[in-house]
């Protein structure tokens, strides 16, 4: 059976993605990136699309929310199946719903009745409490703490070390700077 994984993106974020992919059992992994000067890159996005029948799964390892959404949309039209990668050291409640293309990194805690939508990054040592919604292609940076009943819109960036109090709504396309404490809806 073909168990090959194609990772699009070969920058810093992809190093962590590779580590997670190996820790969950992938052994045959190829990297693709539009910057062909990066070492060990097999080809660009068009090369991956053309050779997609050689892979069982793909993952988009791009930190930029808008670029990640664009690449994911193109690859989702191929026969190759996108996956989520969840680090084994994360602590996720049994009734959390995780859509496709999500990365959950080491040390993350996600509590009951939370939904993590497609293409989202929940970065190292972040916590998401109960009854939250993290919408598509958002990025929750390292060390972020999100209290209960928070709704985060599509393409939101929550900077490193930020805190979001409970019952807050954060609108689509919002950028929250590092170290911010969010006390009202944005």
ABEGO torsion letter per residue (X at the ends): XBABBBBBEABAAAAAAAAAAAAAGBABBBBBBABAABBGBAEBAAAAAAAAAABABBBBBBABAAAAAAAAAAAAABABBBBBBBBAABBBBAABBBBBGBBBBBGBBBBBGBBBBBGBBBBBGBBBBBGBBBBBGBBBBBGBBBBBGBBBBBGBBBBBGBBBBBGBBBBBGBBBBBGBBBABBX
